[in-house]
Every structure is written in structure tokens, then in C-alpha cells.
Amino acid sequence: MIQATLAAHCAVIRALAPMEPDILHFGERAWACLASGGRIFWMGNGGSAADSQHLAAELVGRFERERPGLASLALTTDSSVLTSVANDYGFESIFARQVEALCRPGDLLVGLSTSGNSANVVRAMERAAALRVYRVGLTGGSGGILREHSDLCLVVPSGNTARIQEAHILIGHLLCDLVERSAVQAAERRATMTLER
């Protein structure tokens, strides 16, 4: 069983290779957002909620390099907001209400859903579109409804939830690496310009 799982994992990860241009584009958009004063927001349910918090933390803290903190927030962390919105408006609105309150034009919203059909993620993406927020979907299988509500949708070619989640965290780490490299280069350019003055 272990060997079969490892083989399945490796097969899905290898199948991400054709997505390199989209992952690079994700990194470019994310850095452009941050460099212009925007913020990156993350959302998802269950394991995807945990991944949202993990990836936001990598940007706020650090991934592999020392650099200034980057503005990123998971919409899964405030239990008072989540429970009050769910109670007053329904669980499908827990992320949309936060998007309405917190997101501004130029921000970037990442929605994680292994099926692509999580109603609360899709509703938040719809709200984000009206606010001119760039929307990235991380999903699997056929992409589900999320594909239709994303400006960029990265669809892991698997129908297995665990394999999709494993691929999502790898894509997230690639994003963090791309953004962090850009942040370090920008800091070095600023330091050089300061010295030249």
C-alpha cells in the first residue's frame, strides 16, 4: 500500500510539469500585487483551510530567505467572524463576507477546493470579481465550478483528494519561492540605489 501511494503521489507531481507557465504567471501576478501595495488572501475548507493558513504564514514570515514580511492573510482563522457570518448569513457566505469587507481592487484571492465545487469558495470568487480582485483557483479533477470563476485556475490532474492536496501545497511552495526571490531582488535593488546616492 505504501509503495502504491508513493507511486501515485509521484505520478501526480510529475503531471504538474506542463503547468509551469501557469505557476510562473501565478508568481508574477502575486508579486505584482504585493509590490504595488496589495494583499494576498487565501481560503478553503478542511485540509484546504490548513493549507491556506500555512501558505499565508510562509509569506508573512519567511519561506527560505530573509526579507521583509509580505502582506498575506488566510480567511479561515477568525472563529468569531466565521461563526457569526455562518449563523447570520449561512456557511456559504463565510468567505464572501470577508472578501466584501477586506479586499480592494488590486488584491489577489486564492481559493483552494479539491473538487472545485465548494459553495463558499465559489461565492467569494463571485464577490471578488465585482471588486476587481484577481482570482486564482487551486483545484483538481475537472476543475469544477471554480474554474469558471477564476482568472487563473490551476487544476491538478487527479481525482484523489489526498493527491490533490499534496500537489496544492507544492504549488503553494513554488509560489512562495517565486515571490520571495522577487522580494529579495527588489530589496537588493533598493539597497544598491541607496548606496549610489
N, C-alpha and C positions, 0 to 999 in steps of 0.2 A: 504493500500500500504506500509506504514512504517513497519508494523509488518511482512509483507511478505518479504520485503527487509532484515530486521534484521534476519529473519529465514534463508533466502538464504545465507546471509553472514556467519552465524554461521555454517551452514552445510558445506560450503566450507572450513572454517577454521578447523573444526573437521576432514575433509577429508585429511588434511595435516599430520596427526599423523603418517601414515606409511612412510612418507618421512624423519622421524627423522634421520636415518642413513646417508642419503644423505646430510642433512643440517649439521650434525656433520662433515662429510667429507669436506664439503664446508668450515666450520670454521677452520678445521685443515690445509687445503691447503692454506687458506688465511693467517693464522698466520705464517705458514712455509715460505710463500712468503715474508711477512713483516720482519720476524726475520732474514732472510738472505739478507736483503737489497733491496728486490724487492718492486714493487708498485702495487696497485690495481686500475684498470681503469674500468669505468662504461660507458655504452652508451644505448641509447634508444630514441624513438620519442614520442613527446607529453607528456602524463602523465608519460610515462616511462623515458623521459628526466628529468622531475622534480624529479622522484624517484631516478634517478642516482645522481643528484646533492645533494639531501637530504642525501643519504647514504654515499657519499664521504665526506660530511660535518661532519657526525657523527664520522667518523674515524679520520679526520684531527683535529677536535675539541675534543669533548668527547661525549660519549653516556650516561653513568651513573656514571662513576668513573674518578677520577683524574689519569692521566697517561700521558706519553709523546705523542706528536702528531704522527699519523700514516700516511704513505705516500699513499694517495688516491686522484684520480682525475677523474672528470666527463668530458667526451669528448664532452659534449653538451654546454659548457659555453662560448667558444670564438667565438663571432659573426663574427669577421674578418676571422678566419680560416674557419668557416662553410660556409660563403657566398662566399669566394674566391674559395674554393675547389668545391663547388656546381656549381659555374659559369664556372670554367675551366675544371672540370672533370665529373660533374654530381652529383646529390644528392646521388646516390648510393655509392659514394666514400668518403663522408664526414667523416666517421669514419675510413675507411681503410687507408686513407692517414695519419691520426693522429697515428694510430697503427704503420704504417711503420716508422714514424718519432720519436715516443716516446717510444714504447715498446721494451723491451730487454728480452732475454731468462731468465726465472725465474719469470717474472712478471705474473700477473693474470688479465684477462679481463672478465668482466661480461656484457653480452648482455641481455637487457630486451626487450621482444617483446611479447605482449599478444597473437598474432596469431602464432608467430614463423616463420613468413614469411617476415619480414621487410628486404628488399633487402640490405639496407645499413648496417644493423647489421650482416647479414649473410656474406656479402663481407668482413667485418672487421674480422670476425671469421676465414675466409679462410686465410686472410693475417697473422693473429696471429699464425695460425698453422705452417706456414712456418718459423716463428720467434721463435718457441718453447716456446710460451706463453700459460699458462694453461687457458682453456676457459670454462666459466660457463654460461649456458643459463638459464634464468628465463622466462618461457613461460606458455601457457595454452592450453586447448583443446587437440589436438593430439600431440602437440609439434612442428608441422610444420617442415620446412626445418632446423630450428635452432637446432633441436635435433641431426641431422646428423653432425653438425659442432661444437659440444660442447664435451669437455672431460667429463663434468658432466652437465646434464640437469635436472632442477627441473621443472616439468610440473604440474601446478595447475589443478586439475580435475574439470574444469568448462569451459563453452563456453561463459560466460558472461564477457565482458571486465572489467566492474567495479569490479566484484568479484575477477577476476584475479589480478587486480592492488592492491586491498586490501590485498590479500594474498602475493603478491610480497613484499609489504612494511613490512609485518610481518616477512617474511623470511629474509629480509634485516636487520630488527632489531634483530632477533635471531643471525644472523651472527655477527653484531656489538657487541652484548653481549658476544658471544663466543670469539671473537678476543680480546675484551677489557679485559676479565678475564685472558686470556693468557698473555697479555701485562703487566697487574698488577702483576701477578705471577712472570714473568721474571724480572721485576723491583725489586720486593722484594728479589728474589734470588741474584741479583747483589748487592743489599744493604747489605744483610747478608754476602756475600763473602767479601765485602769491610771491614765490621766491623771485620771479623775474621782475616783479615790481620793485 
